[in-house]
Amino acid sequence: MQEIAFIWDLDGTLLDSYEAILAGIEETYHQFSLPYNKEEVRAFILKYSVQDLLEQIAKERGLDVGVLDQVRAQSLAEKNAQVVLMPGAREVLAWADQQGIQQFVYTHKGDNALTILRELGLDSYFTEILTNQSGFARKPSPEAAIYLLDKYELNPQQTYYIGDRTLDIEFAQNSGIQSINFLESPATCNQQIEHLEDISLLSF
């Protein structure tokens, strides 16, 4: 069994991408002549997800959620240059690599995530990158974690999902693995951080 493994979320965790995401959603709203309130949308996607937002809008407006998502994904892909690393991201990935920690990604982003990580020079840090195109049920379903635990014989007690939302903590809980998160949580599996660099100071 591997001693320690990190499974990373991307948006808001490794990637400072919310402005690009919001810009893509705004363009999508305008294309379908929908009223757009940036702060309301930001609050919604942080609490739930972009997919939940699109499904709600599609239901309310009688639109095809698949078409909405296609337009949004295309708009977002054009904004890759706006996506930057969270402070300390490159350093903590390099630190974990030097420690022999096996690293993975599980994100709700599409395969555009692979392009972004490659363009940022980060893809080599990860043993496997799972996106919403990988066929697993969305968080907080444990499907993706179970796949990684089984395939790579990971120890659940030493496997950490690192994220920035309550959804990420719930995913870790449901998967029987540990959580590192920017949010405080009563969940016993969770350790809170304020900065990515804090990860190197935690007890593993």
MARROKE-581783 format. One line per 5 residues: for each residue x, y, z of N, C-alpha, C. Coordinates in steps of 0.1 Angstrom, whole numbers. Example, Ala and Ser with C-alpha at 12.3 -4.5 7.8 and 13.67 -1.06 7.14 Angstrom:
BEGIN
132/-57/78/123/-45/78/132/-33/78 | 128/-22/71/137/-11/71/129/0/79;
//
This chain:
BEGIN
8/-12/0/0/0/0/9/13/0 | 4/23/-7/11/36/-7/9/42/7 | 19/48/12/18/54/25/8/66/25 | 11/76/17/3/88/17/-1/91/2 | -13/96/0/-17/100/-13/-26/112/-12;
-24/121/-22/-32/133/-23/-41/132/-35 | -54/135/-33/-63/137/-45/-67/151/-44 | -64/158/-55/-67/173/-55/-79/177/-63 | -87/186/-57/-97/194/-65/-89/204/-73 | -95/210/-82/-88/221/-90/-93/235/-87;
-105/238/-92/-110/251/-91/-111/256/-76 | -104/267/-73/-104/272/-60/-95/265/-50 | -88/255/-55/-79/247/-47/-65/249/-53 | -62/243/-64/-49/245/-71/-50/256/-81 | -62/258/-87/-63/268/-97/-72/280/-93;
-67/292/-95/-75/304/-92/-83/307/-105 | -94/300/-106/-101/300/-119/-115/305/-118 | -120/310/-107/-134/314/-105/-137/326/-114 | -128/335/-116/-131/347/-124/-133/342/-139 | -125/333/-144/-127/327/-157/-140/320/-158;
-143/312/-148/-156/304/-148/-168/314/-148 | -167/324/-140/-178/334/-140/-180/341/-153 | -168/344/-159/-169/351/-172/-175/342/-183 | -172/329/-182/-178/320/-191/-193/318/-189 | -197/318/-177/-211/317/-173/-219/330/-178;
-212/341/-176/-218/354/-180/-221/354/-195 | -211/350/-203/-212/350/-217/-224/340/-221 | -225/329/-214/-235/319/-217/-249/325/-214 | -250/332/-203/-263/338/-199/-267/349/-210 | -257/357/-214/-260/367/-224/-264/361/-238;
-258/350/-241/-261/343/-254/-276/338/-254 | -281/335/-242/-295/330/-241/-304/341/-235 | -299/353/-235/-307/365/-230/-312/362/-216 | -304/357/-207/-307/355/-193/-302/366/-185 | -309/370/-174/-304/380/-165/-292/374/-157;
-282/382/-155/-270/377/-149/-266/386/-137 | -265/380/-125/-261/386/-113/-248/379/-108 | -237/385/-110/-224/379/-107/-223/373/-93 | -226/381/-83/-225/377/-69/-234/365/-65 | -246/366/-71/-256/355/-68/-251/342/-75;
-245/343/-87/-240/331/-94/-228/326/-86 | -219/335/-82/-207/331/-75/-211/323/-62 | -221/329/-54/-225/322/-42/-231/308/-45 | -239/307/-56/-245/295/-59/-235/284/-63 | -225/287/-71/-216/277/-76/-206/273/-65;
-203/282/-55/-195/279/-44/-202/269/-35 | -215/271/-33/-223/263/-24/-226/249/-31 | -230/250/-44/-234/238/-51/-223/235/-62 | -227/237/-74/-218/235/-85/-223/242/-97 | -214/243/-107/-218/249/-120/-229/241/-127;
-227/227/-126/-237/218/-132/-251/220/-126 | -251/222/-112/-264/224/-106/-270/237/-110 | -262/247/-112/-267/260/-117/-273/259/-131 | -266/252/-140/-271/251/-154/-284/242/-154 | -285/232/-145/-297/224/-145/-309/232/-140;
-306/241/-130/-317/249/-125/-322/259/-135 | -312/265/-142/-316/275/-152/-323/269/-164 | -319/257/-168/-325/250/-179/-340/246/-175 | -342/242/-163/-355/238/-158/-364/251/-158 | -359/262/-152/-367/274/-151/-370/280/-164;
-361/279/-174/-363/286/-187/-366/277/-198 | -368/264/-195/-372/255/-206/-361/253/-217 | -348/253/-212/-337/252/-221/-331/238/-220 | -323/234/-230/-316/222/-230/-303/223/-222 | -301/216/-211/-290/218/-202/-277/214/-209;
-278/204/-218/-266/200/-226/-261/211/-235 | -270/218/-241/-266/229/-250/-260/240/-242 | -266/243/-230/-261/254/-221/-247/250/-217 | -245/238/-213/-231/234/-209/-221/234/-220 | -225/231/-232/-216/231/-243/-212/245/-246;
-221/254/-246/-218/268/-248/-208/274/-237 | -212/270/-225/-203/275/-214/-189/269/-214 | -188/256/-218/-175/249/-218/-167/255/-229 | -173/259/-241/-165/265/-251/-160/279/-247 | -169/286/-241/-165/299/-236/-154/299/-226;
-155/289/-217/-144/288/-207/-131/283/-213 | -131/274/-222/-119/270/-229/-111/281/-235 | -119/291/-240/-113/303/-246/-106/312/-236 | -108/309/-223/-103/318/-212/-92/311/-204 | -86/301/-210/-76/293/-202/-64/303/-198;
-61/313/-205/-51/322/-202/-54/330/-189 | -67/331/-186/-71/338/-174/-69/330/-161 | -67/317/-163/-66/308/-151/-52/308/-146 | -50/311/-134/-37/311/-128/-36/302/-116 | -24/299/-111/-23/291/-99/-26/298/-86;
-32/290/-77/-34/296/-64/-20/298/-57 | -19/307/-49/-6/310/-42/-1/297/-35 | 12/293/-38/18/282/-32/15/269/-39 | 7/269/-49/3/256/-56/15/248/-61 | 23/255/-69/35/248/-75/44/243/-64;
46/251/-54/55/248/-43/50/235/-36 | 37/235/-32/33/224/-25/32/211/-33 | 29/212/-46/30/200/-55/44/195/-55 | 54/204/-56/68/199/-57/72/193/-44 | 68/199/-33/71/194/-19/65/180/-18;
53/178/-21/46/165/-20/54/155/-29 | 58/159/-41/65/150/-50/78/146/-44 | 85/155/-38/98/152/-31/96/143/-19 | 84/143/-13/81/135/-1/77/121/-6 | 76/119/-19/71/106/-24/56/104/-22;
49/114/-21/34/114/-20/28/112/-34 | 20/102/-36/14/100/-49/3/110/-50 | 1/116/-62/-8/127/-64/-18/124/-76 | -30/128/-73/-41/126/-83/-49/138/-84 | -58/139/-94/-68/150/-95/-81/144/-97;
-91/148/-90/-105/145/-93/-113/159/-93 | -117/163/-105/-124/176/-106/-137/174/-114 | -146/183/-112/-158/184/-120/-156/191/-133 | -144/197/-135/-140/203/-148/-140/193/-159 | -142/197/-171/-141/188/-183/-127/185/-186;
-125/179/-198/-111/176/-202/-103/188/-205 | -109/200/-205/-101/212/-206/-91/213/-194 | -94/206/-183/-85/206/-171/-72/201/-175 | -72/191/-184/-59/185/-188/-50/195/-196 | -57/203/-204/-50/213/-212/-44/224/-203;
-52/228/-193/-48/238/-184/-36/233/-176 | -36/221/-170/-25/216/-162/-13/214/-171 | -15/210/-183/-3/208/-192/3/222/-195 | -5/232/-198/0/245/-201/7/252/-189 | 3/248/-177/9/254/-165/21/245/-161;
24/234/-168/35/226/-165/33/218/-152 | 21/214/-149/18/207/-137/14/192/-139 | 11/189/-151/5/175/-154/14/164/-149 | 27/166/-150/37/155/-146/36/151/-132 | 30/160/-123/30/157/-109/19/146/-106;
10/143/-115/-2/135/-112/-1/121/-119 | -4/111/-111/-4/98/-116/-16/96/-125 | -27/101/-121/-39/101/-129/-48/113/-127 | -54/118/-137/-63/130/-136/-77/126/-141 | -86/127/-132/-100/123/-134/-108/136/-136;
-116/137/-147/-125/149/-149/-139/144/-150 | -148/153/-154/-162/150/-155/-165/141/-167 | -154/139/-176/-155/131/-187/-151/116/-184 | -147/114/-172/-141/101/-168/-152/91/-165 | -165/95/-164/-176/86/-163/-180/83/-148;
-175/90/-138/-179/87/-125/-190/97/-120 | -198/92/-111/-209/100/-105/-202/112/-99 | -209/123/-99/-204/136/-94/-202/135/-79 | -193/143/-74/-192/145/-59/-206/150/-54 | -210/145/-42/-202/138/-32/-203/122/-33;
-207/117/-45/-206/103/-46/-192/98/-45 | -189/87/-39/-175/82/-37/-169/74/-48 | -177/73/-59/-172/65/-70/-158/67/-75 | -154/79/-77/-141/82/-82/-130/78/-72 | -133/81/-59/-123/78/-49/-122/63/-48;
-133/56/-48/-132/41/-47/-124/35/-59 | -126/41/-71/-118/37/-82/-103/39/-80 | -99/50/-75/-85/53/-72/-79/44/-61 | -87/43/-50/-83/34/-39/-80/20/-44 | -89/15/-52/-88/1/-57/-76/-1/-67;
-76/8/-76/-66/7/-87/-52/8/-82 | -50/18/-73/-36/21/-68/-33/15/-54 | -42/7/-49/-41/1/-36/-37/12/-25 | -45/23/-25/-43/33/-15/-48/30/-2 | -42/35/8/-47/34/22/-57/45/25;
-69/42/28/-79/53/30/-75/62/42 | -68/57/52/-64/65/63/-53/74/60 | -46/72/49/-35/80/45/-38/87/31 | -50/87/27/-54/93/14/-63/105/17 | -59/117/12/-65/130/15/-71/136/2;
-83/140/4/-89/148/-7/-88/163/-3 | -81/171/-12/-78/185/-9/-87/194/-17 | -96/202/-10/-105/210/-17/-108/223/-10 | -119/230/-15/-122/243/-9/-137/245/-6 | -145/234/-7/-159/235/-5/-164/224/4;
-176/227/10/-182/216/18/-184/204/10 | -188/205/-3/-190/193/-11/-177/184/-11 | -165/190/-11/-153/183/-11/-151/175/2 | -155/181/13/-154/174/26/-164/162/26 | -176/165/21/-186/154/20/-182/143/11;
-175/146/1/-169/136/-8/-159/127/-1 | -150/134/7/-140/126/15/-147/117/25 | -157/123/32/-165/115/42/-171/103/36 | -178/105/25/-185/94/18/-176/83/13 | -163/88/10/-154/78/4/-145/71/15;
-147/75/28/-139/69/38/-125/73/38 | -122/85/32/-108/90/32/-107/103/40 | -95/109/41/-93/120/49/-95/133/40 | -97/144/47/-100/157/40/-90/168/45 | -85/176/35/-78/188/38/-86/199/31;
-90/209/38/-99/219/31/-97/233/37 | -100/243/29/-99/257/33/-110/260/43 | -121/252/43/-132/255/52/-131/247/65 | -136/253/76/-137/246/88/-149/237/88 | -147/226/94/-158/216/94/-158/207/107;
-170/204/112/-170/194/123/-166/180/120 | -165/177/107/-162/164/102/-148/160/108 | -148/148/114/-136/143/120/-125/140/110 | -128/138/98/-118/135/88/-111/148/82 | -116/159/86/-111/172/80/-101/179/88;
-90/184/81/-81/193/87/-82/206/79 | -83/217/86/-85/230/79/-71/236/76 | -70/243/65/-58/251/62/-63/265/57 | -54/274/59/-56/288/54/-49/290/41 | -38/284/39/-29/285/27/-24/272/23;
-22/270/10/-17/257/5/-4/253/12 | 4/263/15/17/260/21/15/253/35 | 4/255/41/1/249/54/1/233/54 | -1/228/42/-2/213/40/12/207/45 | 23/213/42/36/208/45/38/208/60;
30/215/68/31/215/82/22/206/90 | 13/199/82/4/190/89/11/177/93 | 4/170/102/9/157/106/3/146/98 | 11/138/92/6/127/83/10/114/89;
//
